[in-house]
Amino acid sequence: MYIEPHLTTELNDTRLNYWLRNQNYLVELSKEKYSISVNNFMVSYKYPFAVNSNGNELEFFDGNNDNLSLFISGQQPCSIDILCWGKNNMSWNETFKSVKNNVNHELHNLKANTVFQLFIDGRAQQKYTADIKGIIHFDYTIDKKVLKIQMLATDSIVR
């Protein structure tokens, strides 16, 4: 489901249910941010985006891009608030109801062979290199209910 609303004042804070692909989507629209909830996921972003979900898996598409941007899978509900999505800097918050579960992530549509540094809550984690298809895969065990995740190309990091 893709959304790119152009809201009038009267439509600000609109909520609607939409049935698509045998699933119910809840769409919430405001001038500050758009949200789509489906299955166990909710995605929010202030720019146009699309989502697709199947069970415990979520696909996020930045803008009207046909290419997948982020794939997340896990065994519990998750809210994803996209803060920034650029070629060299992707940042989002993940909010969970419980901790100690593993969440699988894939970042897609990256420049092949580019090295990225993963940050969780501002702390540097492992470095990853985008494969030949422009994909990075990482898993993370949730240790608190809200995580700020950032993947930054190493040539973008200010030292």
DOKEMAR-922710 format. One record per residue (C-alpha): x, y, z; residue number from 1. Coordinates in steps of 0.5 Angstrom, whole numbers, plus 2048, in hexadecimal, padded with zeros to 3 digits. Layout:
<recs>
<rec><X>X</X><Y>Y</Y><Z>Z</Z><seq>NUM</seq></rec>
...
</recs>
This chain:
<recs>
<rec><X>800</X><Y>800</Y><Z>800</Z><seq>1</seq></rec>
<rec><X>803</X><Y>807</Y><Z>7FE</Z><seq>2</seq></rec>
<rec><X>801</X><Y>80D</Y><Z>801</Z><seq>3</seq></rec>
<rec><X>802</X><Y>814</Y><Z>7FF</Z><seq>4</seq></rec>
<rec><X>7FD</X><Y>819</Y><Z>801</Z><seq>5</seq></rec>
<rec><X>7FC</X><Y>820</Y><Z>800</Z><seq>6</seq></rec>
<rec><X>7F8</X><Y>822</Y><Z>806</Z><seq>7</seq></rec>
<rec><X>7F3</X><Y>828</Y><Z>806</Z><seq>8</seq></rec>
<rec><X>7F2</X><Y>82B</Y><Z>80D</Z><seq>9</seq></rec>
<rec><X>7EB</X><Y>827</Y><Z>80E</Z><seq>10</seq></rec>
<rec><X>7EE</X><Y>820</Y><Z>80D</Z><seq>11</seq></rec>
<rec><X>7F4</X><Y>821</Y><Z>812</Z><seq>12</seq></rec>
<rec><X>7F4</X><Y>81B</Y><Z>817</Z><seq>13</seq></rec>
<rec><X>7F0</X><Y>817</Y><Z>812</Z><seq>14</seq></rec>
<rec><X>7F0</X><Y>80F</Y><Z>814</Z><seq>15</seq></rec>
<rec><X>7ED</X><Y>80A</Y><Z>80F</Z><seq>16</seq></rec>
<rec><X>7ED</X><Y>802</Y><Z>80F</Z><seq>17</seq></rec>
<rec><X>7EF</X><Y>800</Y><Z>808</Z><seq>18</seq></rec>
<rec><X>7EE</X><Y>7F8</Y><Z>806</Z><seq>19</seq></rec>
<rec><X>7F4</X><Y>7F6</Y><Z>801</Z><seq>20</seq></rec>
<rec><X>7F7</X><Y>7EF</Y><Z>7FF</Z><seq>21</seq></rec>
<rec><X>7F2</X><Y>7EC</Y><Z>805</Z><seq>22</seq></rec>
<rec><X>7F5</X><Y>7F0</Y><Z>80A</Z><seq>23</seq></rec>
<rec><X>7F2</X><Y>7F6</Y><Z>80E</Z><seq>24</seq></rec>
<rec><X>7F7</X><Y>7FD</Y><Z>80E</Z><seq>25</seq></rec>
<rec><X>7F5</X><Y>802</Y><Z>812</Z><seq>26</seq></rec>
<rec><X>7F8</X><Y>809</Y><Z>80F</Z><seq>27</seq></rec>
<rec><X>7F9</X><Y>80F</Y><Z>813</Z><seq>28</seq></rec>
<rec><X>7FA</X><Y>816</Y><Z>810</Z><seq>29</seq></rec>
<rec><X>7FC</X><Y>81C</Y><Z>813</Z><seq>30</seq></rec>
<rec><X>800</X><Y>822</Y><Z>810</Z><seq>31</seq></rec>
<rec><X>806</X><Y>820</Y><Z>815</Z><seq>32</seq></rec>
<rec><X>807</X><Y>819</Y><Z>813</Z><seq>33</seq></rec>
<rec><X>803</X><Y>813</Y><Z>810</Z><seq>34</seq></rec>
<rec><X>802</X><Y>80C</Y><Z>813</Z><seq>35</seq></rec>
<rec><X>800</X><Y>805</Y><Z>810</Z><seq>36</seq></rec>
<rec><X>7FF</X><Y>7FF</Y><Z>815</Z><seq>37</seq></rec>
<rec><X>7FE</X><Y>7F8</Y><Z>812</Z><seq>38</seq></rec>
<rec><X>7FF</X><Y>7F2</Y><Z>816</Z><seq>39</seq></rec>
<rec><X>804</X><Y>7F3</Y><Z>81C</Z><seq>40</seq></rec>
<rec><X>807</X><Y>7F9</Y><Z>819</Z><seq>41</seq></rec>
<rec><X>806</X><Y>800</Y><Z>819</Z><seq>42</seq></rec>
<rec><X>80A</X><Y>805</Y><Z>814</Z><seq>43</seq></rec>
<rec><X>80A</X><Y>80C</Y><Z>815</Z><seq>44</seq></rec>
<rec><X>80E</X><Y>811</Y><Z>810</Z><seq>45</seq></rec>
<rec><X>80D</X><Y>819</Y><Z>80E</Z><seq>46</seq></rec>
<rec><X>80E</X><Y>817</Y><Z>807</Z><seq>47</seq></rec>
<rec><X>80B</X><Y>813</Y><Z>802</Z><seq>48</seq></rec>
<rec><X>80C</X><Y>80B</Y><Z>803</Z><seq>49</seq></rec>
<rec><X>809</X><Y>804</Y><Z>802</Z><seq>50</seq></rec>
<rec><X>809</X><Y>7FE</Y><Z>806</Z><seq>51</seq></rec>
<rec><X>807</X><Y>7F7</Y><Z>805</Z><seq>52</seq></rec>
<rec><X>806</X><Y>7F2</Y><Z>80A</Z><seq>53</seq></rec>
<rec><X>806</X><Y>7EA</Y><Z>80B</Z><seq>54</seq></rec>
<rec><X>805</X><Y>7E7</Y><Z>811</Z><seq>55</seq></rec>
<rec><X>80B</X><Y>7E9</Y><Z>816</Z><seq>56</seq></rec>
<rec><X>80F</X><Y>7ED</Y><Z>810</Z><seq>57</seq></rec>
<rec><X>80E</X><Y>7F4</Y><Z>80E</Z><seq>58</seq></rec>
<rec><X>811</X><Y>7F7</Y><Z>807</Z><seq>59</seq></rec>
<rec><X>812</X><Y>7FF</Y><Z>807</Z><seq>60</seq></rec>
<rec><X>813</X><Y>803</Y><Z>801</Z><seq>61</seq></rec>
<rec><X>816</X><Y>80A</Y><Z>801</Z><seq>62</seq></rec>
<rec><X>812</X><Y>80E</Y><Z>7FD</Z><seq>63</seq></rec>
<rec><X>80F</X><Y>80C</Y><Z>7F6</Z><seq>64</seq></rec>
<rec><X>815</X><Y>807</Y><Z>7F5</Z><seq>65</seq></rec>
<rec><X>813</X><Y>800</Y><Z>7F3</Z><seq>66</seq></rec>
<rec><X>819</X><Y>7FD</Y><Z>7F6</Z><seq>67</seq></rec>
<rec><X>819</X><Y>7FB</Y><Z>7FD</Z><seq>68</seq></rec>
<rec><X>81C</X><Y>800</Y><Z>802</Z><seq>69</seq></rec>
<rec><X>81C</X><Y>7FC</Y><Z>809</Z><seq>70</seq></rec>
<rec><X>819</X><Y>7F5</Y><Z>80B</Z><seq>71</seq></rec>
<rec><X>818</X><Y>7F3</Y><Z>812</Z><seq>72</seq></rec>
<rec><X>816</X><Y>7EC</Y><Z>815</Z><seq>73</seq></rec>
<rec><X>814</X><Y>7EA</Y><Z>81C</Z><seq>74</seq></rec>
<rec><X>810</X><Y>7E7</Y><Z>821</Z><seq>75</seq></rec>
<rec><X>80D</X><Y>7ED</Y><Z>824</Z><seq>76</seq></rec>
<rec><X>809</X><Y>7F3</Y><Z>823</Z><seq>77</seq></rec>
<rec><X>80D</X><Y>7F9</Y><Z>820</Z><seq>78</seq></rec>
<rec><X>80C</X><Y>800</Y><Z>81F</Z><seq>79</seq></rec>
<rec><X>811</X><Y>804</Y><Z>81A</Z><seq>80</seq></rec>
<rec><X>812</X><Y>80B</Y><Z>81A</Z><seq>81</seq></rec>
<rec><X>816</X><Y>80D</Y><Z>814</Z><seq>82</seq></rec>
<rec><X>81B</X><Y>813</Y><Z>816</Z><seq>83</seq></rec>
<rec><X>81F</X><Y>814</Y><Z>810</Z><seq>84</seq></rec>
<rec><X>820</X><Y>80F</Y><Z>809</Z><seq>85</seq></rec>
<rec><X>825</X><Y>811</Y><Z>805</Z><seq>86</seq></rec>
<rec><X>82B</X><Y>80E</Y><Z>800</Z><seq>87</seq></rec>
<rec><X>830</X><Y>80E</Y><Z>806</Z><seq>88</seq></rec>
<rec><X>82C</X><Y>80F</Y><Z>80C</Z><seq>89</seq></rec>
<rec><X>826</X><Y>80B</Y><Z>80E</Z><seq>90</seq></rec>
<rec><X>823</X><Y>80C</Y><Z>815</Z><seq>91</seq></rec>
<rec><X>81D</X><Y>80A</Y><Z>819</Z><seq>92</seq></rec>
<rec><X>81A</X><Y>808</Y><Z>820</Z><seq>93</seq></rec>
<rec><X>817</X><Y>801</Y><Z>821</Z><seq>94</seq></rec>
<rec><X>812</X><Y>801</Y><Z>827</Z><seq>95</seq></rec>
<rec><X>811</X><Y>7FA</Y><Z>82A</Z><seq>96</seq></rec>
<rec><X>80C</X><Y>7F7</Y><Z>82F</Z><seq>97</seq></rec>
<rec><X>811</X><Y>7F2</Y><Z>832</Z><seq>98</seq></rec>
<rec><X>819</X><Y>7F1</Y><Z>832</Z><seq>99</seq></rec>
<rec><X>81D</X><Y>7EB</Y><Z>831</Z><seq>100</seq></rec>
<rec><X>81B</X><Y>7E9</Y><Z>82A</Z><seq>101</seq></rec>
<rec><X>81F</X><Y>7E9</Y><Z>824</Z><seq>102</seq></rec>
<rec><X>81D</X><Y>7EE</Y><Z>81E</Z><seq>103</seq></rec>
<rec><X>820</X><Y>7ED</Y><Z>817</Z><seq>104</seq></rec>
<rec><X>821</X><Y>7F3</Y><Z>813</Z><seq>105</seq></rec>
<rec><X>823</X><Y>7F4</Y><Z>80B</Z><seq>106</seq></rec>
<rec><X>825</X><Y>7FA</Y><Z>808</Z><seq>107</seq></rec>
<rec><X>824</X><Y>7FA</Y><Z>801</Z><seq>108</seq></rec>
<rec><X>825</X><Y>7FF</Y><Z>7FB</Z><seq>109</seq></rec>
<rec><X>82C</X><Y>801</Y><Z>7FD</Z><seq>110</seq></rec>
<rec><X>832</X><Y>802</Y><Z>7F9</Z><seq>111</seq></rec>
<rec><X>836</X><Y>7FB</Y><Z>7F8</Z><seq>112</seq></rec>
<rec><X>83D</X><Y>7FB</Y><Z>7FC</Z><seq>113</seq></rec>
<rec><X>83B</X><Y>801</Y><Z>800</Z><seq>114</seq></rec>
<rec><X>83D</X><Y>800</Y><Z>808</Z><seq>115</seq></rec>
<rec><X>838</X><Y>802</Y><Z>80D</Z><seq>116</seq></rec>
<rec><X>839</X><Y>803</Y><Z>814</Z><seq>117</seq></rec>
<rec><X>833</X><Y>801</Y><Z>819</Z><seq>118</seq></rec>
<rec><X>831</X><Y>805</Y><Z>81F</Z><seq>119</seq></rec>
<rec><X>82C</X><Y>803</Y><Z>824</Z><seq>120</seq></rec>
<rec><X>82A</X><Y>809</Y><Z>829</Z><seq>121</seq></rec>
<rec><X>830</X><Y>80D</Y><Z>826</Z><seq>122</seq></rec>
<rec><X>835</X><Y>807</Y><Z>828</Z><seq>123</seq></rec>
<rec><X>839</X><Y>804</Y><Z>822</Z><seq>124</seq></rec>
<rec><X>838</X><Y>7FD</Y><Z>821</Z><seq>125</seq></rec>
<rec><X>83B</X><Y>7F9</Y><Z>81B</Z><seq>126</seq></rec>
<rec><X>83D</X><Y>7FB</Y><Z>814</Z><seq>127</seq></rec>
<rec><X>839</X><Y>7F8</Y><Z>80E</Z><seq>128</seq></rec>
<rec><X>83B</X><Y>7F8</Y><Z>807</Z><seq>129</seq></rec>
<rec><X>835</X><Y>7F8</Y><Z>802</Z><seq>130</seq></rec>
<rec><X>835</X><Y>7F2</Y><Z>7FE</Z><seq>131</seq></rec>
<rec><X>835</X><Y>7F2</Y><Z>7F6</Z><seq>132</seq></rec>
<rec><X>82E</X><Y>7F3</Y><Z>7F6</Z><seq>133</seq></rec>
<rec><X>82E</X><Y>7F9</Y><Z>7FB</Z><seq>134</seq></rec>
<rec><X>82B</X><Y>7F5</Y><Z>801</Z><seq>135</seq></rec>
<rec><X>82E</X><Y>7F5</Y><Z>808</Z><seq>136</seq></rec>
<rec><X>82B</X><Y>7F0</Y><Z>80D</Z><seq>137</seq></rec>
<rec><X>82B</X><Y>7F0</Y><Z>815</Z><seq>138</seq></rec>
<rec><X>828</X><Y>7ED</Y><Z>81B</Z><seq>139</seq></rec>
<rec><X>827</X><Y>7F1</Y><Z>821</Z><seq>140</seq></rec>
<rec><X>824</X><Y>7EE</Y><Z>828</Z><seq>141</seq></rec>
<rec><X>820</X><Y>7F3</Y><Z>82B</Z><seq>142</seq></rec>
<rec><X>822</X><Y>7F5</Y><Z>832</Z><seq>143</seq></rec>
<rec><X>81E</X><Y>7FB</Y><Z>833</Z><seq>144</seq></rec>
<rec><X>817</X><Y>7FD</Y><Z>831</Z><seq>145</seq></rec>
<rec><X>819</X><Y>803</Y><Z>82C</Z><seq>146</seq></rec>
<rec><X>81F</X><Y>803</Y><Z>828</Z><seq>147</seq></rec>
<rec><X>822</X><Y>808</Y><Z>823</Z><seq>148</seq></rec>
<rec><X>825</X><Y>805</Y><Z>81D</Z><seq>149</seq></rec>
<rec><X>82A</X><Y>808</Y><Z>818</Z><seq>150</seq></rec>
<rec><X>82E</X><Y>806</Y><Z>813</Z><seq>151</seq></rec>
<rec><X>833</X><Y>80B</Y><Z>810</Z><seq>152</seq></rec>
<rec><X>838</X><Y>80A</Y><Z>80A</Z><seq>153</seq></rec>
<rec><X>83F</X><Y>80A</Y><Z>80D</Z><seq>154</seq></rec>
<rec><X>841</X><Y>810</Y><Z>808</Z><seq>155</seq></rec>
<rec><X>83B</X><Y>814</Y><Z>80B</Z><seq>156</seq></rec>
<rec><X>83E</X><Y>814</Y><Z>813</Z><seq>157</seq></rec>
<rec><X>841</X><Y>81A</Y><Z>815</Z><seq>158</seq></rec>
<rec><X>847</X><Y>819</Y><Z>819</Z><seq>159</seq></rec>
</recs>
